[in-house]
């Protein structure tokens, strides 16, 4: 018998909202097959089975808030019986509350089962109630578009948008010369975590300028199917092999240097900034990394990730070059100890063997946690990264 539990999908996750059961009670499940979807503090994530067996004893209905580690169901082998009866049969019962995998998720929609309403209050999902409470919204003023007129998150966000628009129309006096733009849960969570990072981590920055001529030739040879982000990620992963102190987490005063090199890539979405992870990046070619990045970008647009996509990162890369940003400082994503910020590739003068040439150049900034690293350990990583990119 294998217990199916609510996994910890982000570093500071304390609970998850079970959005839907993808497979129902009594379904034969293979290891790695999608089981259920969870809403974390960052995104909607699909959780895969860690073992094979028959799905039995489902203990949690869609829409319920579940603590990390709590048992939600069981995977049974032949002859075994679940210790508790199922409370929800899943999609095989034809429930109208099952989430589709289509267009709704692209607008950050999370369909959930109806939560018990307080007296005099309309039916609403748990996340809709939470946002309404945080923003002081009377749910009786919100029109529900979910099953049986259930108020879901998109309804509350739409109401906030309407109120902001109304405020902007009324803001014709000096007392209200602004428009209130609601923040998403992802933006609020990211803001809180990065504020904590700035308060608690002593940063230092190292800046380097890199000749990207070899990288430009590689892109040209691939028909520009390989992005500069993929090339930077490829070189970064190789450099981290020889500099494991940067491929690490700082947790409770302990520096944990990881053997696997899993690089997170900052991706902007409508809901906010996410950092999905390319696992085993040091074993991938630039074209393989590009395929992984394209897959993650598609998942970001759809608003649905697999559980592994947002976990296990050991280092982060953030590229704003596509926005014509020359250089910037990124904030370390705790508990990681370093992050690489990449600016645009642009023609600049470059001195080679006493000659001034015009070459495609990029400025990169390595920001690091001074508790784990210093200039003497971080600078050689940056130098090796330059050598790798200039000799592709």
C-alpha positions in Angstrom: 0.0 0.0 0.0 1.3 3.4 -1.0 0.1 6.6 0.7 -0.6 9.5 -1.7 0.2 12.7 0.1 0.0 16.4 -0.5 3.6 17.2 -1.7 5.6 20.2 -0.8 5.9 21.9 -4.2 7.5 25.2 -3.2 10.0 26.2 -0.6 7.6 28.0 1.7 4.4 26.0 0.9 2.5 25.0 4.0 -0.7 23.7 2.3 -2.2 23.2 -1.1 -5.7 23.5 -2.5 -6.6 20.3 -4.3 -8.2 21.5 -7.6 -9.2 18.3 -9.3 -8.7 14.5 -9.4 -7.5 13.7 -12.8 -8.1 10.0 -12.2 -11.0 8.6 -10.2 -11.6 6.0 -7.5 -10.7 2.5 -8.7 -8.5 3.6 -11.6 -5.4 1.5 -12.4 -2.5 3.9 -12.1 1.1 3.6 -13.4 4.0 5.3 -11.7 4.5 8.8 -13.2 0.9 9.1 -14.3 -0.9 12.4 -13.4 -3.2 11.9 -10.4 -4.5 15.3 -9.2 -3.9 19.0 -9.6 -2.9 21.4 -6.8 -2.9 25.1 -6.5 0.2 26.3 -4.7 1.3 29.8 -3.7 2.8 30.1 -7.2 0.8 28.1 -9.8 -1.5 25.2 -10.6 0.6 22.0 -10.5 -0.1 18.5 -11.7 1.0 15.8 -9.2 2.2 12.5 -10.6 1.9 9.1 -9.0 5.0 8.0 -7.1 4.0 4.3 -7.4 1.8 2.0 -9.4 -1.5 0.6 -8.1 -5.2 1.0 -7.9 -6.4 4.5 -6.7 -8.5 3.9 -3.7 -9.8 5.6 -0.6 -9.8 9.2 -1.9 -10.0 11.3 1.2 -10.2 14.9 -0.2 -12.7 16.6 -2.4 -11.8 19.2 -5.0 -11.6 22.6 -3.4 -10.3 21.4 0.0 -7.2 23.0 1.6 -4.8 20.2 2.5 -1.7 20.5 4.8 1.6 19.3 3.4 2.2 15.6 4.0 -1.5 14.8 4.6 -2.8 11.6 3.0 -5.2 12.3 0.2 -5.6 8.7 -1.2 -4.0 5.3 -1.5 -2.4 3.2 -4.3 -3.2 -0.4 -3.6 -1.7 -3.6 -4.8 -3.8 -6.7 -5.5 -5.6 -7.9 -2.4 -5.1 -4.8 -0.4 -7.9 -2.6 1.0 -7.9 1.1 1.7 -8.1 1.9 5.5 -10.8 4.5 4.9 -13.8 4.6 2.5 -13.6 7.1 -0.4 -15.3 10.4 0.1 -15.1 11.4 -3.6 -15.1 9.1 -6.6 -13.3 11.5 -8.9 -13.9 12.2 -12.6 -15.1 8.7 -13.4 -18.4 9.7 -11.6 -19.0 12.3 -14.2 -18.7 15.2 -11.8 -19.4 18.6 -13.5 -16.8 20.1 -11.2 -13.9 18.4 -12.9 -11.4 20.8 -14.3 -10.7 20.7 -18.1 -7.2 21.0 -19.4 -8.1 23.6 -22.0 -8.4 27.3 -22.4 -9.7 28.3 -19.0 -6.3 27.7 -17.3 -4.7 30.3 -19.6 -6.5 33.0 -17.7 -5.3 31.8 -14.4 -8.6 30.0 -13.7 -8.7 27.3 -11.0 -12.1 25.5 -10.9 -12.8 24.0 -7.5 -15.6 22.3 -5.8 -18.2 24.3 -3.9 -17.1 25.2 -0.4 -19.6 25.4 2.4 -20.9 29.0 2.5 -21.5 30.9 5.7 -25.1 31.9 6.4 -26.2 34.7 4.1 -23.1 34.3 1.9 -23.1 32.9 -1.6 -21.3 29.7 -2.6 -17.7 30.3 -3.3 -14.5 28.3 -3.7 -11.9 28.5 -0.9 -9.4 30.6 -2.9 -12.2 33.0 -3.9 -13.2 33.4 -0.2 -9.6 33.9 0.8 -9.0 36.7 -1.8 -12.3 38.3 -0.9 -11.4 38.3 2.7 -7.9 39.8 2.0 -9.4 42.5 -0.2 -12.5 43.3 1.8 -14.9 42.2 -0.9 -18.6 41.4 -0.1 -19.1 38.2 -2.1 -22.8 39.1 -2.4 -21.7 41.7 -5.0 -19.8 39.1 -7.1 -21.4 37.2 -9.9 -20.4 33.5 -10.0 -19.5 31.8 -13.3 -18.5 28.4 -11.9 -20.7 25.3 -11.7 -24.1 26.1 -10.2 -23.1 29.8 -10.1 -20.2 29.0 -7.8 -17.9 32.0 -7.3 -14.4 31.1 -8.3 -11.1 33.0 -8.3 -11.6 34.5 -11.8 -14.9 36.1 -10.6 -13.3 37.8 -7.7 -10.4 39.0 -9.9 -12.9 40.3 -12.5 -14.8 42.1 -9.8 -11.5 43.7 -8.6 -10.7 44.8 -12.1 -14.2 46.3 -12.6 -13.8 48.2 -9.3 -10.4 49.5 -10.4 -11.8 50.6 -13.7 -14.7 52.3 -12.0 -12.2 54.1 -9.6 -10.2 55.3 -12.6 -13.3 56.8 -14.2 -14.2 58.6 -11.0 -10.7 59.7 -10.3 -11.1 63.2 -11.8 -10.3 65.1 -8.6 -6.9 65.7 -6.9 -8.0 63.3 -4.1 -7.7 60.2 -6.4 -5.2 60.7 -9.2 -4.4 57.0 -9.6 -5.8 53.6 -10.5 -5.6 50.6 -8.1 -4.2 47.6 -9.9 -4.9 44.3 -8.0 -1.9 42.1 -7.4 -2.2 38.4 -8.0 -1.4 35.8 -5.4 1.8 34.9 -7.2 2.9 38.6 -7.2 2.2 39.0 -3.5 4.0 35.8 -2.6 7.0 36.7 -4.8 7.1 40.2 -3.3 7.1 38.8 0.2 9.8 36.2 -0.4 12.1 38.6 -2.3 11.6 41.3 0.4 12.7 38.7 3.0 15.7 37.9 0.7 16.8 41.5 0.6 16.4 41.9 4.4 18.2 38.7 5.4 20.8 37.9 2.8 24.0 40.0 2.5 24.4 40.3 -1.3 27.4 41.1 -3.4 27.5 41.5 -7.2 30.1 40.7 -9.8 29.8 42.1 -13.4 31.4 40.8 -16.6 31.2 41.6 -20.3 31.3 38.6 -22.6 32.1 38.4 -26.3 29.1 36.5 -27.8 30.5 36.0 -31.3 30.8 32.2 -30.9 27.2 32.1 -29.4 26.0 34.1 -32.4 27.6 31.7 -34.8 25.9 28.8 -33.0 22.6 30.5 -33.2 23.1 31.1 -36.9 24.0 27.5 -37.5 20.8 26.4 -35.8 18.6 28.8 -37.8 18.2 30.8 -34.6 16.1 28.0 -33.2 18.4 28.1 -30.2 17.9 31.2 -28.0 20.6 33.1 -26.2 18.9 32.0 -22.9 19.4 28.4 -23.9 23.1 29.0 -24.7 23.7 30.9 -21.4 22.0 28.1 -19.5 24.1 25.5 -21.2 27.3 27.3 -20.4 26.2 28.1 -16.8 25.5 24.4 -16.2 28.9 23.4 -17.3 30.6 26.1 -15.2 28.7 25.0 -12.1 30.2 21.5 -12.4 33.5 23.0 -11.4 32.1 25.4 -8.9 29.7 23.4 -6.7 29.5 26.1 -4.0 27.4 28.2 -6.3 25.1 25.2 -7.0 23.9 25.1 -3.5 21.2 26.0 -0.9 21.8 27.8 2.4 19.4 26.3 4.9 19.6 26.9 8.7 23.2 28.0 8.5 24.2 24.9 6.5 25.5 25.1 2.9 24.2 22.2 0.9 26.1 21.7 -2.4 24.1 19.6 -4.8 25.3 17.0 -7.2 22.5 17.6 -9.7 22.5 20.8 -11.6 19.0 22.1 -11.9 18.7 25.6 -13.2 15.6 27.7 -12.7 14.7 30.2 -15.4 12.6 33.3 -14.6 9.6 33.4 -16.8 7.0 36.2 -16.8 3.4 35.2 -16.9 0.1 37.1 -16.7 -0.2 36.1 -13.0 3.4 37.1 -12.1 7.0 35.8 -12.2 7.5 32.0 -12.1 10.8 30.1 -12.0 10.4 26.7 -13.5 13.4 24.4 -13.5 15.5 22.6 -16.2 16.6 19.5 -14.4 20.0 17.9 -15.2 21.0 20.9 -17.3 24.7 20.0 -17.4 23.8 16.8 -19.4 21.8 18.6 -22.1 22.9 20.2 -25.4 21.9 23.7 -26.2 19.1 22.4 -28.5 17.9 20.0 -25.8 17.8 22.9 -23.3 15.9 25.0 -25.9 13.3 22.2 -26.2 13.0 22.1 -22.4 12.6 25.9 -22.2 9.9 25.9 -24.9 8.0 23.2 -23.0 8.1 25.3 -19.8 7.0 28.4 -21.6 4.0 26.6 -23.1 3.1 25.3 -19.6 3.5 28.8 -18.2 1.0 30.2 -20.8 -1.4 27.4 -20.0 -1.0 28.0 -16.3 -0.4 24.3 -15.5 2.9 22.7 -14.5 4.0 19.2 -13.5 5.1 19.0 -9.9 8.8 18.6 -10.9 8.7 21.8 -13.0 8.7 24.2 -10.0 10.9 22.2 -7.6 14.5 21.2 -7.1 16.2 24.3 -8.5 19.8 24.8 -7.4 20.7 28.0 -9.3 18.7 30.6 -11.2 19.2 32.5 -14.5 17.2 35.6 -15.4 17.5 37.0 -18.9 16.0 40.4 -19.8 18.0 40.9 -23.0 14.9 40.4 -25.1 13.6 43.7 -23.6 16.8 45.6 -24.6 18.0 45.8 -21.0 21.8 46.2 -21.0 22.4 45.0 -17.4 20.5 44.5 -14.1 20.9 43.1 -10.7 18.6 40.1 -9.9 17.6 39.1 -6.3 18.8 35.7 -5.1 16.0 33.2 -4.9 16.3 31.6 -1.4 17.4 29.1 -0.4 19.7 29.3 -3.4 22.9 31.2 -3.0 23.4 32.8 -6.4 21.6 34.1 -9.5 22.9 35.2 -12.9 21.3 38.2 -14.6 21.8 38.4 -18.3 21.5 41.6 -20.4 21.0 42.0 -24.1 23.5 41.0 -26.8 24.4 44.1 -28.7 27.3 45.2 -30.9 30.0 47.0 -29.0 33.7 47.8 -29.4 35.9 45.0 -28.2 39.7 44.9 -28.0 41.4 41.8 -29.3 45.1 41.5 -29.6 45.5 45.2 -29.7 42.8 45.7 -32.3 39.4 47.3 -31.8 36.6 45.2 -33.3 32.9 45.5 -33.2 31.5 42.3 -31.7 28.2 41.1 -30.2 28.7 41.6 -26.5 26.6 40.9 -23.4 26.9 42.1 -19.8 26.1 39.6 -17.0 25.7 40.2 -13.3 26.3 37.4 -10.8 24.6 38.2 -7.4 25.6 36.0 -4.5 24.9 35.3 -0.9 28.0 36.5 1.1 27.3 33.9 3.8 28.1 31.1 1.4 30.4 32.8 -1.2 33.0 35.5 -1.5 34.7 37.2 -4.4 37.5 34.6 -4.5 35.0 31.7 -5.0 32.5 33.5 -7.2 34.9 35.3 -9.6 36.4 32.0 -11.0 32.9 30.8 -11.9 32.2 34.0 -13.8 35.6 33.7 -15.6 34.9 30.1 -16.6 31.5 31.1 -17.9 33.1 33.7 -20.1 35.6 31.2 -21.5 32.9 28.7 -22.2 30.7 31.2 -24.1 33.6 32.6 -26.0 34.9 29.2 -27.2 31.6 27.4 -28.0 
